[in-house]
């Protein structure tokens, strides 16, 4: 069944909303005080593994829901990379990206409402900000940029390979599962430096909300000087990743 472009925009909006709800919701459950994921002050029970798993499912589930509708990019970097590679029309890039950013912001608003009492209990503004966006852990934008490029490049290369590889050619849902596990692997293996972002909408959308909303215990320092790393790095990485696959194997 061929869907209208408007239906595809809605799918991108909803898919990105689910991604942010699952991913950033797991961060909140892990690091905020007085949550079931962090029963002891300052000691997270689920830790980084919980966050990685939740981000993985945050991509896997929307892919199963909307992969046949919009391709389930749910990431401006993925949309731009496919447009540069000639497999997605430039005429719809802006609409996809707008839908993705709006979805990320709505998803963040939903989980912010869910965890609002825990934000009131968490007095460290750095932890509060970490529930929204990525930051410069090693005080090195270059290191963060390299991390984002490598992580998103690997992610894009593997995702394109899964969807275009002969083994999964007629089994898209199996490929969707593979992409979900790939997200988990990238977050676990390559996410220790910057978060990571891997997705400009997932980072910049919540960052804007952090800057303008009266979030409890927020210092409203949205780290704008680092935001370009979390946005440009994934785009560069995704473009490199798709061409590393396309040049030898085609699309």
Secondary structure as GFF3:
##gff-version 3
##sequence-region A 1 251
A	DSSP	alpha_helix	5	31	.	.	.	ID=ss1
A	DSSP	alpha_helix	47	70	.	.	.	ID=ss2
A	DSSP	alpha_helix	76	84	.	.	.	ID=ss3
A	DSSP	three_ten_helix	90	92	.	.	.	ID=ss4
A	DSSP	alpha_helix	93	114	.	.	.	ID=ss5
A	DSSP	alpha_helix	116	121	.	.	.	ID=ss6
A	DSSP	alpha_helix	125	130	.	.	.	ID=ss7
A	DSSP	alpha_helix	141	164	.	.	.	ID=ss8
A	DSSP	alpha_helix	172	190	.	.	.	ID=ss9
A	DSSP	alpha_helix	200	212	.	.	.	ID=ss10
A	DSSP	alpha_helix	224	249	.	.	.	ID=ss11
###
